[in-house]
Amino acid sequence: MRETVFEPFVRGDQARRSDGGSGLGLAIARSSVERHAGQIWLDPEAEGTVVHIRLTKT
């Protein structure tokens, strides 16, 4: 999942199809962060899902 989690319509848990989510949250976050010249990534060493965002002043 790590390779595709930031793609539109990707949902992490196949068992949760009834929660109403569309799988767009992280794709929108990535787009917003990148438009501000930032970085977004998953923490490879964390237990569970930890997303990091880095924005720099220009």
Phi and psi in degrees as a GROMACS rama.xvg file:
@    title "Ramachandran Plot"
@    xaxis  label "Phi"
@    yaxis  label "Psi"
@TYPE xy
-57.0646  -32.6711  ARG-2
-73.5723  -25.1121  GLU-3
-118.178  -0.876308  THR-4
-60.8195  -25.8681  VAL-5
-93.0172  3.96305  PHE-6
-84.3272  148.337  GLU-7
-60.9403  142.518  PRO-8
70.0789  11.0073  PHE-9
-86.0416  129.53  VAL-10
-120.381  135.067  ARG-11
-71.5882  -35.0459  GLY-12
-118.331  108.502  ASP-13
-63.9625  -20.3362  GLN-14
-77.8341  -12.7575  ALA-15
-104.76  56.4902  ARG-16
-80.367  -12.1349  ARG-17
-103.541  10.0559  SER-18
-83.7481  -3.21418  ASP-19
87.0898  -5.3626  GLY-20
-73.4422  153.389  GLY-21
-112.696  -6.19852  SER-22
80.2784  26.6224  GLY-23
-105.168  -13.1951  LEU-24
-55.5853  -53.8639  GLY-25
-72.6702  -27.856  LEU-26
-67.2916  -41.7217  ALA-27
-66.7724  -41.9267  ILE-28
-60.1505  -44.8827  ALA-29
-60.4724  -45.8115  ARG-30
-59.7148  -45.4144  SER-31
-64.1778  -45.5095  SER-32
-63.7085  -44.993  VAL-33
-66.7832  -32.4652  GLU-34
-67.0985  -20.8522  ARG-35
-101.217  20.8759  HIS-36
58.9536  34.0076  ALA-37
-105.083  -174.754  GLY-38
-129.41  147.265  GLN-39
-138.658  136.291  ILE-40
-158.384  160.839  TRP-41
-86.8963  141.426  LEU-42
-75.1474  115.402  ASP-43
-72.1395  -15.1185  PRO-44
-106.733  -4.36736  GLU-45
-76.9738  151.143  ALA-46
-86.3778  124.713  GLU-47
86.815  -159.161  GLY-48
-106.523  118.197  THR-49
-127.013  121.162  VAL-50
-106.435  131.43  VAL-51
-108.303  143.115  HIS-52
-129.222  132.853  ILE-53
-123.937  120.89  ARG-54
-119.054  137.845  LEU-55
-116.552  152.126  THR-56
-76.7288  139.943  LYS-57
